Amino acid sequence: QVQLVESGGGLVQPGGSLRLSCAASGSIFSFRTMAWHRQAPGKQRELVAGITSGGTTNYADSVKGRFTISGDNAKKTVYLQMNSLKPEDTAIYYCYAQTIGRNFWGQGTQVTVSS
């Protein structure tokens, strides 16, 4: 059984920064992709950023230039550096991992951007 555990969320002022971490544990030793999704109240869950095992990244247009995803594939960890945060970034952020035939989700970590 695989577990994804997010950390690093919290309350931050507009313009501030947070760094989210996701650590994977369990019987799976590698993933094809890892990603961050978020879901704000009343909205659908959306992809924020993703990274492949080869290091290829992609980002939602709304976060390009502000967020950076990185990871350590060998350690099955992924990070999301969030800079210049805006109130509209407020959401629960979920870690996602994909391997062949399996998808995994973390429990989510709350990010609140407010003055």
C-alpha positions as CSV (number, residue, x, y, z in Angstrom):
1,Q,0.0,0.0,0.0
2,V,1.3,3.5,-1.0
3,Q,0.8,6.6,1.0
4,L,1.4,10.2,-0.1
5,V,1.8,12.7,2.7
6,E,1.7,16.4,2.0
7,S,3.1,19.1,4.2
8,G,4.0,22.8,4.1
9,G,0.6,24.3,3.8
10,G,-0.7,27.1,6.0
11,L,-1.8,30.7,6.1
12,V,0.3,33.3,4.2
13,Q,-0.2,36.9,3.1
14,P,-0.6,37.9,-0.5
15,G,2.8,38.1,-2.1
16,G,4.3,35.6,0.2
17,S,5.7,32.2,-0.4
18,L,5.2,28.6,0.7
19,R,6.9,25.4,-0.2
20,L,4.8,22.2,-0.3
21,S,6.3,18.7,0.1
22,C,5.0,15.3,-0.8
23,A,6.6,12.2,0.4
24,A,5.7,8.8,-0.9
25,S,6.0,5.6,1.1
26,G,5.0,2.0,0.7
27,S,5.5,-0.9,-1.8
28,I,5.8,1.2,-4.9
29,F,9.4,2.3,-5.6
30,S,9.0,4.6,-8.6
31,F,6.4,6.7,-10.4
32,R,6.0,7.8,-14.0
33,T,4.6,11.2,-13.0
34,M,4.0,13.2,-9.8
35,A,1.9,16.3,-9.7
36,W,0.1,18.9,-7.6
37,H,-3.6,19.5,-8.0
38,R,-5.8,22.0,-6.1
39,Q,-9.4,22.4,-5.3
40,A,-10.9,25.7,-4.1
41,P,-14.3,25.9,-2.5
42,G,-17.1,25.6,-5.1
43,K,-14.6,24.8,-7.9
44,Q,-13.5,21.7,-9.6
45,R,-10.1,20.2,-8.9
46,E,-7.5,21.4,-11.3
47,L,-3.9,20.4,-12.2
48,V,-1.4,23.0,-10.9
49,A,1.9,21.4,-11.9
50,G,3.3,18.1,-12.9
51,I,6.7,16.5,-13.4
52,T,7.7,13.2,-15.1
53,S,10.4,10.8,-14.0
54,G,12.6,12.3,-16.7
55,G,12.2,15.8,-15.3
56,T,9.7,17.3,-17.8
57,T,7.4,19.8,-16.2
58,N,4.1,21.5,-17.0
59,Y,2.1,24.1,-15.3
60,A,-1.3,25.6,-15.3
61,D,-1.3,29.0,-17.0
62,S,-2.5,30.7,-13.8
63,V,0.7,29.7,-11.9
64,K,3.4,29.9,-14.6
65,G,6.2,32.1,-13.5
66,R,5.2,31.9,-9.9
67,F,5.3,28.2,-9.0
68,T,8.0,25.7,-9.5
69,I,7.7,21.9,-9.3
70,S,10.7,19.8,-8.6
71,G,11.3,16.3,-7.3
72,D,13.6,13.5,-6.4
73,N,12.5,10.5,-8.4
74,A,14.8,8.1,-6.5
75,K,13.3,9.2,-3.2
76,K,9.8,9.5,-4.5
77,T,9.4,13.0,-3.3
78,V,8.0,16.1,-5.0
79,Y,8.0,19.8,-4.1
80,L,6.0,22.8,-5.1
81,Q,7.6,26.2,-4.5
82,M,4.9,28.8,-4.6
83,N,5.9,32.5,-4.8
84,S,4.0,35.7,-5.2
85,L,0.9,34.0,-3.8
86,K,-2.5,35.5,-4.5
87,P,-5.8,35.1,-2.7
88,E,-7.1,33.1,-5.7
89,D,-4.4,30.5,-4.9
90,T,-6.4,29.6,-1.8
91,A,-7.3,25.9,-2.0
92,I,-6.6,22.4,-0.8
93,Y,-3.5,21.2,-2.5
94,Y,-3.3,17.5,-3.3
95,C,-0.3,15.4,-4.2
96,Y,-0.8,12.9,-7.0
97,A,1.4,10.1,-8.2
98,Q,1.0,7.8,-11.2
99,T,2.6,4.5,-12.0
100,I,1.6,1.9,-14.6
101,G,-1.9,0.7,-13.6
102,R,-2.1,2.8,-10.4
103,N,-2.9,6.3,-9.3
104,F,-2.5,7.7,-5.8
105,W,-3.7,10.8,-4.0
106,G,-2.6,12.4,-0.9
107,Q,-4.9,13.7,1.8
108,G,-4.4,17.3,0.9
109,T,-2.9,20.3,2.6
110,Q,-4.7,23.6,3.0
111,V,-3.2,26.8,1.6
112,T,-4.8,30.0,2.5
113,V,-3.7,33.3,1.1
114,S,-5.2,36.2,2.9
115,S,-4.3,39.6,4.4
